[in-house]
């Protein structure tokens, strides 16, 4: 809350003449530091299935190429592929591959298939760079919305100090990547709606196509873009501009690019796109999730599942800012009714509310299948955070009324303003410091963050390490405390694949001694559990080792005799 557009001490602290150095330095340090800590993170359960999506699509592309154009080894592998292992038969064929397919091609060209560590690091660095591009888009959106590079920096800092989203930016090629490309689509939407030109329309069509082809929920941005363009055109905001040319470029370019970047659509674009959309609306998973201390079917979640998760895993200061922004919206609607906006900032807010609240309302209304907390909804977090930033800004600029006691002399207006802003600055710094301390104490398991609103031991009531990212640390502990040449480790289901991938990130000597999987003879070997699908203690005696972060149980290691 210190980085404001107001004159005075803030402008003196962050002068405009140093803007490039300050912004460039901040982003440069983040890029270098993020690149350095990528190897700290483990692998997650769905990493193999994500890779498979790209691999099946690459095989499909190779099938379309004459065999004589392919390297002999690649042609032989394509020819030997049975029908059950081709794209048409693949269970996740309707997943977009705008990220996974280029990454698979890059992996094929730069790493050996047997070098698991190199493959994982390549993937995680690609995820990080994509999310860094999303952070740049977020900075630009905050700067444009609030008219100040200082507010842009503050917005980027708030996004950085979002522990769960920060962690996922280093490995989550599904939700974090979609959140990033959705930010790029949002930034190009703002530019297009502000001034429609063919060039901006082409850029927005490209960004939207990439978002849709990562996750089909990306269609929300084009829908809201079209609605805002129509609303502003009806009010005469584009008088004298050639809106038709921009709309033609966008209308022709978007569907063409969506199909171009998604090989599964090539054979039957409309039918296959409709199939993917139907599956997104009602996802094919009916497992159980831990919510409020009970295992609940994902198809029977209570309406408050997503709002509660957001409330328990978002820093309280951001929630306060969002509530202030929501109050401002309701006040604006009450005063103006059908006159939805009066300034450029207000129509931008309409876009952000649509992107942030629209999916939440849809999830509640249609009782959508969700699991693993609210990671499938991470894409609503940046627009809501931008609105929360506006709520904090409104609080900063609020003119505090009389707060003195009756009979006491009135405090001059400048004095009231200084006292109010000083109190807000202290609250903001305390909140930022607390969140930063949480990130440092959790690293590299920032994905386990719960806010103070969650109370004590939320891991006993809500999904905790659902993706098994901590298993890397458990395997490293076993390797460090058992010198035998052959060590077998069993992991609670369904985290076996996460453990197998995380094992690849250990030093070669440890990888050579450890193996993952069921044990015919369990004598004197190990069992690691994060208690996924099994929140109650196991009847295996006391654990040999337990990982606790902030006094919360992450995993236990048992010796099997």
C-alpha positions in Angstrom: 0.0 0.0 0.0 3.0 2.2 0.0 3.3 2.4 -3.8 0.6 4.9 -4.7 0.1 7.5 -7.4 -0.3 10.3 -4.9 2.3 13.0 -4.7 4.4 13.5 -1.6 6.6 11.0 0.2 5.7 8.0 -2.0 6.8 9.9 -5.2 9.9 11.0 -3.4 10.7 7.4 -2.3 10.0 6.1 -5.8 10.7 8.9 -8.2 9.5 8.7 -11.8 13.0 9.2 -13.2 14.0 5.8 -11.7 10.9 4.0 -13.0 12.8 1.8 -15.5 15.5 0.9 -13.1 13.0 0.1 -10.3 10.6 -1.9 -12.4 13.4 -3.6 -14.4 15.3 -4.4 -11.3 12.3 -5.8 -9.5 11.4 -8.0 -12.4 15.0 -9.0 -13.2 15.6 -10.1 -9.6 12.4 -12.2 -9.7 13.4 -13.8 -12.9 16.9 -14.7 -11.7 15.7 -15.9 -8.3 12.9 -17.9 -9.7 15.2 -19.6 -12.3 17.6 -20.5 -9.5 14.9 -22.1 -7.2 13.2 -24.2 -9.9 15.2 -27.3 -8.9 13.9 -27.1 -5.4 10.4 -28.4 -6.3 9.3 -32.0 -6.7 7.1 -33.6 -9.3 3.3 -33.9 -9.0 0.8 -36.7 -9.6 -0.4 -35.5 -13.0 3.0 -34.8 -14.5 3.0 -38.0 -16.5 -0.5 -37.5 -17.9 0.4 -33.9 -18.9 3.4 -35.2 -20.8 1.3 -37.9 -22.4 -1.1 -35.3 -23.9 1.8 -33.7 -25.7 3.3 -37.0 -26.7 0.0 -38.4 -28.2 -0.4 -35.2 -30.2 3.1 -35.3 -31.5 2.6 -38.9 -32.6 -0.6 -37.7 -34.4 1.4 -35.0 -36.2 4.0 -37.5 -37.2 1.3 -39.8 -38.6 0.3 -37.0 -41.0 3.8 -36.7 -42.4 5.1 -39.0 -45.1 7.4 -41.6 -43.4 10.3 -40.8 -45.7 10.3 -37.3 -44.3 10.8 -38.6 -40.7 14.1 -39.9 -39.2 14.2 -43.7 -39.5 13.9 -44.3 -35.8 10.9 -41.9 -35.5 9.1 -43.5 -38.5 9.6 -47.0 -37.0 8.2 -45.9 -33.7 5.1 -44.3 -35.3 4.5 -47.4 -37.5 4.7 -49.7 -34.5 2.2 -47.7 -32.4 -0.9 -49.9 -31.9 -4.3 -48.3 -32.4 -5.0 -48.3 -28.6 -2.1 -45.9 -28.2 -3.1 -43.3 -30.8 -4.8 -40.0 -30.3 -8.3 -41.1 -31.3 -8.3 -43.7 -28.5 -6.5 -41.6 -25.8 -8.8 -40.9 -22.8 -7.6 -37.3 -22.5 -7.6 -36.5 -26.2 -9.9 -33.5 -25.6 -7.3 -31.7 -23.5 -5.8 -28.7 -25.2 -2.1 -29.0 -26.0 -1.0 -25.4 -26.8 1.6 -25.7 -24.0 2.3 -29.4 -23.8 2.8 -30.0 -27.6 5.6 -27.4 -28.1 7.1 -28.5 -24.8 7.1 -32.1 -26.0 8.8 -31.1 -29.2 11.4 -29.1 -27.3 12.0 -32.1 -24.9 12.4 -34.4 -27.9 15.0 -32.2 -29.4 17.0 -31.3 -26.3 16.9 -34.1 -23.8 17.4 -37.9 -23.7 14.2 -39.8 -22.9 16.0 -41.7 -20.2 17.3 -38.6 -18.4 14.3 -38.1 -16.1 15.9 -35.2 -14.2 16.6 -33.2 -17.4 13.1 -33.8 -18.6 11.5 -32.6 -15.4 13.8 -29.5 -15.0 13.0 -28.6 -18.6 9.3 -28.8 -18.0 9.5 -26.9 -14.7 11.6 -24.1 -16.2 9.1 -23.8 -19.1 6.2 -23.5 -16.6 8.1 -20.9 -14.6 8.9 -18.8 -17.7 5.3 -18.9 -18.8 4.1 -17.8 -15.4 6.7 -15.1 -15.4 5.1 -13.8 -18.6 1.8 -13.9 -16.8 3.2 -11.8 -14.0 4.4 -9.2 -16.6 0.8 -9.1 -18.0 -0.5 -8.7 -14.5 1.9 -5.8 -13.8 0.7 -4.1 -17.1 -3.0 -4.6 -16.2 -2.5 -3.1 -12.7 -0.6 -0.2 -14.2 -3.1 0.5 -16.8 -6.1 0.1 -14.5 -4.8 2.4 -11.8 -2.8 4.8 -13.9 0.5 4.3 -12.1 3.6 2.1 -12.4 3.8 2.2 -8.6 0.4 0.5 -8.4 1.6 -1.9 -11.0 4.6 -2.9 -8.9 2.4 -3.3 -5.8 0.0 -5.5 -7.8 2.9 -7.7 -9.0 4.2 -7.9 -5.4 0.8 -9.0 -4.2 0.6 -11.7 -6.8 4.1 -12.8 -5.9 3.1 -12.9 -2.2 0.3 -15.4 -3.0 1.8 -18.6 -1.6 -0.2 -21.3 -3.4 -0.1 -19.6 -6.8 3.6 -18.9 -6.3 4.4 -22.6 -5.7 2.4 -23.8 -8.7 4.2 -21.4 -10.9 7.3 -23.7 -10.7 5.7 -27.0 -11.8 1.9 -26.9 -12.5 1.7 -27.2 -16.3 -2.1 -27.3 -16.0 -3.6 -24.6 -13.7 -0.7 -22.2 -13.3 0.0 -22.2 -17.1 -3.7 -21.6 -17.8 -3.7 -18.7 -15.3 -0.7 -17.2 -17.0 -2.1 -17.4 -20.6 -5.5 -16.2 -19.3 -3.7 -13.1 -18.0 -2.1 -12.5 -21.5 -5.6 -12.9 -23.0 -7.0 -10.4 -20.5 -4.3 -7.9 -21.2 -4.9 -8.0 -25.0 -8.7 -7.8 -24.3 -8.2 -4.6 -22.4 -6.1 -3.1 -25.2 -8.6 -4.2 -27.9 -11.7 -2.9 -26.1 -9.9 0.4 -25.3 -9.0 1.0 -29.0 -10.1 -1.6 -31.6 -7.5 -1.9 -34.4 -6.8 -4.8 -36.7 -3.4 -5.3 -35.1 -4.8 -5.4 -31.6 -7.6 -7.8 -32.8 -5.0 -10.1 -34.2 -3.0 -10.1 -31.0 -6.1 -10.8 -28.9 -7.2 -13.6 -31.2 -3.7 -15.2 -30.8 -3.8 -14.8 -27.0 -7.3 -16.2 -26.7 -6.6 -19.1 -28.9 -3.6 -20.1 -26.8 -5.7 -19.8 -23.6 -8.6 -21.9 -25.1 -6.1 -24.5 -26.3 -4.6 -24.8 -22.9 -8.0 -25.1 -21.2 -11.3 -24.7 -22.9 -12.5 -22.4 -20.2 -10.5 -19.8 -22.0 -13.6 -19.1 -24.1 -14.8 -16.8 -21.3 -12.4 -14.0 -22.4 -13.7 -13.8 -26.0 -17.3 -13.8 -24.7 -16.7 -10.9 -22.3 -14.6 -9.1 -24.9 -17.5 -9.3 -27.4 -20.0 -8.1 -24.7 -17.8 -5.1 -23.8 -17.2 -4.2 -27.4 -21.0 -4.3 -28.1 -21.7 -2.3 -25.0 -19.2 0.4 -25.7 -20.2 0.5 -29.4 -23.9 1.0 -28.4 -22.9 4.0 -26.2 -21.0 5.6 -29.1 -17.5 5.2 -27.6 -16.1 4.2 -31.0 -17.4 7.0 -33.1 -15.0 7.7 -36.0 -13.1 4.4 -35.5 -13.2 1.5 -38.0 -14.6 -1.1 -35.6 -15.7 -3.4 -38.4 -12.2 -4.1 -39.6 -11.0 -5.1 -36.2 -14.0 -7.3 -35.6 -13.5 -9.0 -38.9 -9.9 -9.8 -38.1 -10.9 -11.1 -34.7 -13.9 -13.1 -35.9 -11.9 -14.8 -38.6 -8.6 -15.2 -36.7 -9.8 -16.7 -33.4 -11.5 -19.9 -34.7 -8.7 -20.4 -37.2 -6.0 -20.2 -34.5 -7.9 -22.3 -32.0 -8.1 -25.1 -34.6 -4.5 -24.6 -35.7 -3.0 -25.0 -32.2 -5.1 -28.0 -31.3 -4.5 -31.1 -33.4 -7.4 -33.1 -32.0 -9.8 -30.5 -33.7 -8.4 -31.0 -37.1 -10.5 -34.0 -38.2 -13.8 -32.5 -37.0 -13.4 -29.0 -35.5 -17.0 -28.4 -34.4 -17.8 -31.9 -33.2 -14.5 -32.3 -31.3 -14.7 -28.8 -29.8 -18.3 -29.5 -28.6 -17.1 -32.8 -27.0 -14.3 -31.0 -25.2 -16.7 -28.3 -23.9 -19.2 -30.9 -22.6 -16.5 -32.7 -20.8 -15.3 -29.5 -19.2 -18.8 -28.6 -18.0 -19.2 -31.9 -16.3 -15.7 -33.4 -15.7 -15.4 -37.2 -15.7 -14.2 -37.8 -12.1 -16.1 -38.9 -9.1 -13.5 -39.5 -6.5 -13.5 -38.2 -2.9 -12.1 -35.1 -1.4 -11.4 -34.1 2.2 -13.5 -31.1 3.0 -14.4 -29.9 6.5 -13.1 -33.2 8.0 -15.3 -35.4 5.8 -14.6 -37.3 2.6 -17.1 -35.9 0.1 -17.8 -37.1 -3.5 -16.5 -34.6 -6.0 -19.9 -34.8 -7.8 -21.8 -33.9 -4.6 -19.8 -30.9 -3.3 -21.7 -28.3 -1.3 -22.2 -25.0 -2.9 -19.7 -23.3 -0.6 -16.8 -25.5 -1.5 -15.0 -23.1 -3.8 -15.7 -19.9 -1.8 -14.5 -21.5 1.4 -11.3 -22.8 -0.2 -10.6 -19.3 -1.6 -11.2 -17.7 1.8 -8.9 -20.2 3.7 -6.0 -20.0 1.3 -5.9 -16.3 0.4 -4.0 -13.8 2.6 -6.6 -11.9 4.7 -5.5 -8.4 3.4 -6.4 -9.4 -0.1 -9.9 -10.6 1.0 -10.4 -7.3 2.8 -9.5 -5.4 -0.4 -11.9 -7.6 -2.4 -14.8 -7.0 0.0 -14.2 -3.2 -0.3 -14.2 -3.5 -4.1 -17.4 -5.6 -4.0 -19.0 -2.9 -1.8 -17.9 -0.3 -4.3 -19.5 -2.3 -7.2 -22.8 -2.7 -5.4 -22.9 1.0 -4.6 -22.1 1.9 -8.2 -24.9 -0.4 -9.5 -27.4 1.0 -7.0 -26.7 4.5 -8.0 -26.6 4.0 -11.8 -28.7 1.0 -12.5 -28.5 0.0 -16.2 -25.8 2.7 -16.8 -23.0 0.3 -16.0 -20.0 2.5 -16.3 -19.0 6.1 -16.6 -15.2 5.9 -16.9 -12.5 3.7 -18.5 -11.6 2.3 -15.2 -15.2 1.2 -14.5 -15.6 -0.7 -17.8 -12.3 -2.4 -17.1 -13.7 -3.4 -13.7 -16.7 -5.0 -15.5 -14.3 -7.2 -17.4 -12.4 -8.2 -14.3 -15.6 -8.9 -12.3 -16.8 -11.1 -15.2 -13.5 -13.0 -15.3 -13.3 -13.4 -11.5 -16.9 -13.9 -10.4 -18.4 -15.4 -13.5 -16.7 -18.8 -13.2 -17.4 -19.0 -9.4 -21.1 -18.3 -10.0 -21.2 -21.0 -12.7 -19.4 -23.5 -10.5 -21.9 -22.9 -7.7 -24.9 -22.9 -10.0 -24.0 -26.0 -12.0 -22.5 -27.9 -9.1 -19.4 -28.5 -11.1 -16.9 -31.2 -10.2 -13.9 -29.8 -8.4 -11.0 -31.5 -6.5 -7.6 -30.8 -5.1 -8.7 -27.7 -3.4 -9.6 -25.0 -5.9 -6.6 -25.3 -8.3 -8.9 -25.6 -11.3 -10.2 -22.1 -10.5 -6.8 -20.4 -10.0 -7.5 -18.5 -13.2 -10.1 -16.4 -11.4 -7.5 -15.3 -8.8 -5.6 -12.6 -10.8 -8.7 -10.6 -11.8 -10.1 -10.8 -8.3 -6.7 -9.7 -7.0 -6.7 -6.7 -9.4 -10.1 -5.7 -8.0 -8.8 -6.2 -4.4 -6.0 -3.9 -5.3 -8.6 -1.3 -6.2 -10.3 -1.8 -2.9 -7.0 -1.2 -1.1 -6.4 1.9 -3.2 -9.9 3.2 -2.3 -9.1 2.7 1.3 -5.8 4.6 0.9 -7.5 7.6 -0.7 -10.5 7.6 1.6 -11.0 10.9 3.5 -11.3 9.9 7.1 -14.1 11.6 8.9 -14.2 12.8 12.5 -12.7 10.2 14.8 -11.9 12.4 17.8 -13.8 12.3 21.1 -16.5 14.8 21.7 -15.2 17.9 23.4 -11.7 17.5 22.0 -10.3 19.9 19.3 -10.7 18.7 15.8 -7.6 17.2 14.2 -6.8 19.1 10.9 -7.6 17.2 7.7 -3.9 16.7 6.7 -3.3 15.2 10.2 -6.2 12.9 9.8 -5.0 11.8 6.4 -1.5 11.1 7.6 -2.8 9.1 10.6 -5.1 7.1 8.5 -2.5 6.3 5.8 0.1 5.5 8.5 -2.2 3.0 10.1 -3.0 1.4 6.7 0.7 1.3 5.8 1.5 -0.5 9.0 -1.3 -3.1 8.4 -0.1 -3.6 4.8 3.5 -4.0 5.8 2.6 -6.4 8.7 0.4 -8.5 6.3 3.1 -8.6 3.6 5.8 -9.5 6.2 3.6 -12.3 7.6 2.9 -13.8 4.2 6.6 -13.5 3.1 7.6 -15.3 6.4 5.1 -18.0 5.6 6.5 -18.5 2.1 10.1 -18.8 3.5 9.1 -21.2 6.2 7.1 -23.4 3.8 9.6 -23.4 0.9 9.5 -25.5 -1.3 6.0 -26.5 -0.1 4.3 -23.1 -0.4 1.3 -25.0 -1.9 0.5 -26.1 1.6 -0.3 -22.5 2.7 -3.4 -21.8 4.8 -4.3 -18.4 6.1 -4.8 -17.7 9.8 -8.6 -18.0 9.1 -8.2 -21.7 8.7 -7.4 -22.2 12.4 -5.2 -24.9 13.8 -4.4 -28.1 11.9 -6.3 -27.5 8.7 -4.5 -30.5 7.2 -6.8 -32.7 9.3 -9.9 -31.2 7.7 -8.9 -30.2 4.1 -6.8 -31.7 1.3 -3.2 -31.0 2.1 -0.3 -32.4 0.0 -2.8 -33.9 -2.5 -0.2 -34.0 -5.3 2.7 -35.6 -3.4 5.2 -32.8 -3.9 6.7 -33.4 -0.5 7.6 -37.0 -1.4 10.9 -35.8 -2.8 11.9 -34.8 0.7 10.8 -38.1 2.1 12.9 -40.0 -0.4 15.9 -37.9 0.2 15.6 -38.6 4.0 15.5 -42.3 3.4 18.5 -42.2 1.1 20.4 -40.1 3.7 19.6 -42.5 6.6 19.8 -45.9 5.0 23.1 -46.9 3.3 22.0 -50.2 1.7 22.4 -50.7 -2.0 18.7 -51.7 -2.6 15.9 -49.9 -0.8 12.2 -50.4 -1.7 9.7 -47.6 -0.9 5.9 -47.9 -1.1 3.7 -44.8 -1.3 0.1 -44.4 -0.5 -2.1 -44.4 -3.6 -2.5 -42.6 -5.9 0.9 -40.9 -5.3 3.1 -43.6 -6.7 3.8 -41.8 -10.0 4.6 -38.6 -8.2 7.2 -40.5 -6.0 8.7 -42.2 -9.1 9.1 -38.8 -10.9 10.4 -37.0 -7.7 12.9 -39.8 -7.3 14.4 -38.7 -10.7 15.2 -35.3 -9.1 17.5 -36.8 -6.4 21.3 -37.2 -6.9 22.3 -40.1 -9.1 23.7 -42.1 -6.1 20.4 -41.9 -4.3 18.4 -42.7 -7.5 20.5 -45.9 -8.0 19.7 -47.2 -4.5 15.9 -46.4 -4.2 13.0 -47.9 -6.1 9.3 -47.2 -5.9 6.4 -49.7 -5.9 4.7 -52.6 -4.1 7.0 -55.0 -2.3 6.6 -58.8 -2.5 8.7 -59.0 0.7 8.1 -56.0 2.8 10.8 -56.8 5.4 12.7 -53.8 6.6 11.6 -51.4 3.9 9.6 -48.2 3.9 6.1 -46.8 3.5 5.5 -43.0 2.9 2.0 -41.6 3.2 0.6 -38.0 2.8 -2.8 -39.4 4.0 -4.5 -38.7 0.7 -7.8 -40.6 0.6 -6.8 -41.9 4.0 -7.0 -39.1 6.6 -7.0 -41.4 9.6 -3.7 -42.8 11.1 -2.4 -46.1 9.8 -2.1 -49.1 12.1 1.7 -49.4 11.5 3.0 -48.3 14.9 4.8 -45.0 15.4 6.4 -43.4 12.3 10.1 -43.6 11.8 10.2 -40.0 10.6 7.5 -37.3 10.2 7.7 -34.1 8.2 6.0 -31.2 9.9 5.7 -27.7 8.6 4.4 -25.0 10.9 3.4 -27.9 13.3 1.2 -29.4 10.6 1.6 -33.0 9.4 2.8 -33.4 5.8 3.9 -37.0 5.6 4.9 -39.9 7.8 7.5 -42.6 7.0 7.0 -46.0 8.5 9.4 -48.9 8.5 7.8 -52.1 7.3 9.0 -55.2 9.0 
